Amino acid sequence: MQRWADDELRSLNGQIEFALRRALKEVGRLKDKGSPPGRPKK
């Protein structure tokens, strides 16, 4: 994962977040950008 992050000029944490968001989007579980994950939109 660190090598992948280095290749894409991201931090390791940023790369993990990127991979998680992409996986969530693929399965249709990603909410809109306005609300943090796990919190309902007001």
C-alpha positions in Angstrom: 0.0 0.0 0.0 2.9 2.4 0.8 4.4 1.8 -2.6 1.1 2.5 -4.3 0.7 5.7 -2.3 4.2 6.8 -3.2 3.5 6.1 -6.9 0.4 8.4 -6.8 2.1 11.0 -4.6 -0.3 10.4 -1.6 0.3 9.8 2.0 -0.4 6.3 3.2 -3.5 7.5 5.0 -4.6 9.4 1.9 -4.2 6.2 -0.2 -6.2 4.1 2.3 -9.0 6.7 2.2 -8.9 6.8 -1.6 -9.1 3.0 -1.8 -12.0 2.8 0.7 -13.9 5.6 -1.1 -13.5 3.9 -4.4 -14.7 0.6 -3.0 -17.7 2.2 -1.4 -18.6 4.0 -4.6 -18.4 0.7 -6.6 -20.9 -1.0 -4.3 -23.2 2.1 -4.1 -22.6 2.9 -0.5 -20.9 6.3 -0.8 -23.0 9.2 0.4 -22.8 12.7 -1.1 -19.7 14.7 -0.3 -21.6 17.1 1.9 -22.0 14.8 4.9 -19.3 12.9 6.8 -19.4 9.1 6.6 -21.7 7.5 9.2 -23.6 10.7 9.9 -27.1 11.4 8.5 -27.4 14.5 6.4 -29.3 17.3 8.2 
